[in-house]
């Protein structure tokens, strides 16, 4: 047993050592490392120096300032201030190491144990290696949500981590709805209160930036890349690539996805499968978010852990999310708008897989509900008494 526990520890130690070597080499050469972690650090420096958060960040190289805006709430910038105490390469190392341990914790929670084979499999998943290379914080936010929704034991602090995650990045707000759908109203209220409190703290410390974020920056599409870029694997991106980028189409399809997801989540909750319910909510969030870059699909990690031991399902997950389909299609400069039907399937693989899974789950639930209704009806109709002569 001790040997089994040592495997994931040794694996994590090896990964951290490799990441440290990468950071040191880049630092010694003065080479850039971690695009997104550099933005976080630049946001922290803007707070320290009193510079506007939602103008081009002066701490970034001039050639990338306009392409890499700060898109997070002001509260997040306050949390990024500690990254300003180290060089950018070591800021990436901090985020990358934190992500490794966050992924390990999530796998353990979903697989019911360390699952060293699964941990070895993770680097081949495109959302994982892209997230680590960029220095993205989505794995850390995911771990916070998982810890809150699937606690080892119930706590009076339920909802706090989701509230904090949502204050750093707005997407986790959907998990407050998840708490409501699964009957955890007190935890949902607590999450909302923490989100509001953290956002208020950002407004007190950074009033000008907060006003600008909540009145304009929150809806500005100044992210790197366009909506129809292949790396945007959201409903919005899919519709844009199909030539229907209007907000009306997007809102209508997103509303349908939200409705189906709520019913499926409720069903999984009633049947006692909290992990599946959480995965459905996460998939819904990725689909309806205005932008879902491929590294946002880091939720494929708990999905793979959920399927641990079910090798056919796990093979499908790996086959889709290694990202090979995304490199088989023309991308950039709006070339996605001229895709052939086959290229459209390949280039929208993440979105189409999630939609297909949702459709299957919804149809199964509908069939099961009809079957239950028919059985109830049969039980309520009195049996016919045969006529006797």
N, C-alpha and C positions, 0 to 999 in steps of 0.2 A: 504494500500500500504506500509506504514511504517513497519507494522508487517511482510509483505512478505519480505522486505529487511533485516529485523533483523534475519530471520531464517538462511540464509547462513553465516551471521556474527557470530552468536552464534555457528553454526556448526564448522566454521573455528577456533573460539576461543577454543572450546572443543578439537578439534584435536591437536592444538598447545599445550594445557595444558597436554594432554596425552603424546605427544612426549617429552615434557620437563621433565615429571616425569620419563619416560623411561631413558632419558639421565642422570638424577641425580642419579637414582638407579644404573645404570651401572658404573657411575663415582665413587660412594661411595664404590662399591665393587671391583673397579679396573678391571672390566670386559671389554672385547673388544666390540665395537659396530660400525657398519657401515664399512663393508669390503672395499668398493670402496672409501668412504670418507676418510678412513685411508690412502689409496693410494694417494689420492689428497694431503692430509696433508704431507705425506712423500715426495712427489714430491716437495712441497713448501719448506720443510726443506732441501732437497738436494740443492735447489737454494741458500738458505740462508747460508748453510755450504760449498758451493762450491764443492759438491759431484756430480759424474756423474749421470745424470737422467736415463740413459738406461742400467745401471748396476743394480744388485739387490739393492733395496732401504734399506739403513742401518737403517732408522727410523722404519722399520717394524720389527716384531718379526722374529728371524732367521728361524723359521720353515715355514714361508709363503713367505719369500723374493723371492725365485725362482718362486713361483706360482703366484705372484701378481706383474708383472712388470708395469712400467709406460708406457702407450701406447699412450699418448696424445702428441701433438706438444709442443715444448718449451714455446710458448706463453701461453699455458694453465697453465704451471707450475708457471709462473709469477703471474697469477691471483689467484693461490692457496696459495700464500705466506701468505695472512691474516689468513688462517686457522691455521698457526703455532703459533698464539698468544693465542690459547685456547687448552685445552686438547682434545684428539681425540673424546671423547664422545660428547663434545659440538660442535666440528666440524661437526659431524653427525647431530646434532640438527639444526645447521644453514642450512645445505643442505636440510634436511627433511622439515623444515618449509618453506624454499624457494620453494620447490617442491609443497607443499600443495597450496600455493598461486598461483603458476604458473598454476597448474591444474584447480584451480577455475577460473582463468582468461580465460583459453582456453575453458572451458565448457561454460562460459558466452558468449564468442564470437561465438561459434558454435550453442548454443541453443537459442541465442537471449535474454538471461536473466539469472538470478541466478540459476534456475533449482535445488532447494534444494533436490528434490527426486533423481535426477541424482547424486548429490554430495554424498548422502547417499549410493548410489549403488557402487560407485567407489572402496571402500576397498575390495569388493569381486572379483575384477578383478586381476588376477595373475600378470600382468605387473606392476600394481600400488603398491600392497603391497611388491612385490619383489624390486621394485625401491626404495621405501621409506626405507625398511629394510637395503638395501645395502648402502644407502646414495649416490645414483647415480644422476648425473646432467642432465640426458636426458630430464626431464620435463622442466627444465629451458631453455634448448636449444630449445625445441619444442615451448615453449611460445614465444621465440624471433622470431622464424620463422613465427608463426601464426600472431604475431603483425606486421610483415613486409609484409606478403603476403595479409593479410586481415585487413588493417588499418581502423580505424574509419573514417579517411579522408586522402586523398592523401597528401603526404609530399615530400619535396625536399630531405629528408633523406632516402627515400625508398631504401632498399638494405643493409643499414648499419648493421642492426641487423643480417641479414643472413651472411654477411661477417665476423662479429665477431664470430658468432656461428661456422662457418666453420673453423675459426682459432683456436678454442678451440678443435673441434673434426671434422675430415674431412668429415664425412657423410653428413652434411648439404650442401656440395658443390652441391648436386643434385638440390637444390632449386634455385641455380643460373640458371641452365638449365630451371627450372620451370618458372622463370621470363622471360627468352627468349621465351619460347614456348607460353606464354600468352601475348607476345608483349610488355613487360616492359624492353626494351633494356637498357635504361638509368639506371634503378634500378639494372639491372644485371651487368652493367659495374661498378657501384658504389660498389656493393657487392664484385666483384672481386678485385677492388682496395683496399677495406678495408681489405679483406683477405690477400692480398699481403703485405699491410702495416703492419698489425699485425704480420705476419710471419717474416717480415724483422726486426721488433722490437725484436722479440725473437732471431733472428740471431745476432743482435748487442749485446744484453745483454748476450746471452748464445751461443757464436759462435761454440764451440766444440760440445755441445749437438745438436745444429741445424744441423751441418754437419752430425752427426751420424744419426739423425732422418731421414733427407731427403734422405740419401744415403743407409741406411740399415734398421733402426728400423721400418720405415714406412711399410715395407713389411714383416718383421719377424713375424712369427706366434708363439709368446711366451705367448699368452693369456692362462688364466687358463682353462683347459679342452681341448678336441680335437675337430676337425671339426665335427666328427660324433656324438658328444654328443647331447643328445636330447634337451638340452637347447639352442643349436644353431639352431634357426628357420630361416634359410636363404636358398636360392636355393643351395648354396654351401654345406651346411650341409645336406640338403635333398638328393642331389646327392651322397654325401659320404655315407649316410646311405643306399642308394640303390646300393652301390658298384660301383659307377661311379665318383670317386673323382677327375678325371683328370681336369686340367685347361681348356682343350679344350671344354669339355662338358659344363662346367660352363660358359665359355665365350659365347658359342653359345646360350644357353638358356637365359642368362642374356641380350644379345643383342636383342633377340626377345621380351623379357619383356619390355625393354627400348623402343623399337619401338612402341609396342602396347600402352604402357602408354602415350607416347608423343601424339599419335593420339587421345586417349580418353581425355587427359587433354585439348587438343586444342578444342575438341568438347564441353566439359563442359564449358570452358571459353566462347566460342561463344554463348552458350545458357544462359549465365549469372549466372552459378552456380559455383562461385569461391571456395566455401567450398568443394564441391565434387572434383573439379580439384586438390585442394591441398591434399586431402586425397589420391587421386590416385598417386600423386607424392610421398607422404610419403610411401604408400604401396610398390611402385616400389623401393624406396630406401632400405626398409627393405629386400626385396627379393634379390636384386642384390648385397647388401653389402657382402663382404667376410665372415663376422661374424655378426649375428644378435641375440644376447642373448634375452631371453624372455622379460627382462625389457626394451629392446629397442622398443618393441611393445607397448610402452606407447601411441602411436598414436591411440590405441583403445579407449582412452578417448574422443578425439574429434569425433571419429566415432560414439560412443554411443550418444554423444550430438547431432550429426547430425540427428540421428534417433529418437530423443526425440519426443514422440507422435505417432510414428509408432511402436507400441508395438511388432508386430511380428518380424520385423527386429531387434529391440533392444534385443528381447529374444534370437535370434540367436547369436548376438554378445556376450551376457553374457554367453550363453551356451558354446561357444567355448573358450572364453578368461578367464573363471574362472580357467583354467589350470588343470581341473580334468583329462583331457585326458593324460596329461604328467606324472601323478603319477600312471597311470594304466599300464605302460609299463616298461620292464627292462631297466635300464640305467646305464651308466658308465662302464669303463673297456671294451669298444667297444662291449658291449652286444647288442647295437642297430643294429649291422650288422647281427644279427640272428633273427630279428623280423619276426613274422608271417605277412601275408597280413593285418589282422585286426590291429595288433599292429603298422604296418607302417602307417596306416591311422590315428590312434589315436595319435601316436608320432610325426607326421608331421602336426598336425591339423592347426597350425597357417599358415604355408606355403601353404598348400593345400586350405585353406579357401580363402587366398588372391589370389591364382592362379585361383580358381573357379570364384571369383568375377570379376577378370580381364577378364576372358574368356567370362562371361556373358555380361559385358559392351562392350567388343569388338564385339561380335556377334550382339548385339542390334544396335550398331553403323553401322555395315556392312549392316544389314537388312534395317535400316533407309536410308542409303545412296543409296542402290539399289532401294528402293521405290521411293525416290526423283528422281533418274535417270529415272526410268520408267515413272513417271508423266511428267518430262520435255520432254522426248521423245514423249509421247502421245500428249503433247501440241504443239510440233513442227511439227508433221505429219499432213498435211491438211486433213480435213474430206473428205471422198469420196462423190462425188456427184452422187446420184442414176441416173442410165440411164433411159431415158424416150423414149417411142416408138412414 
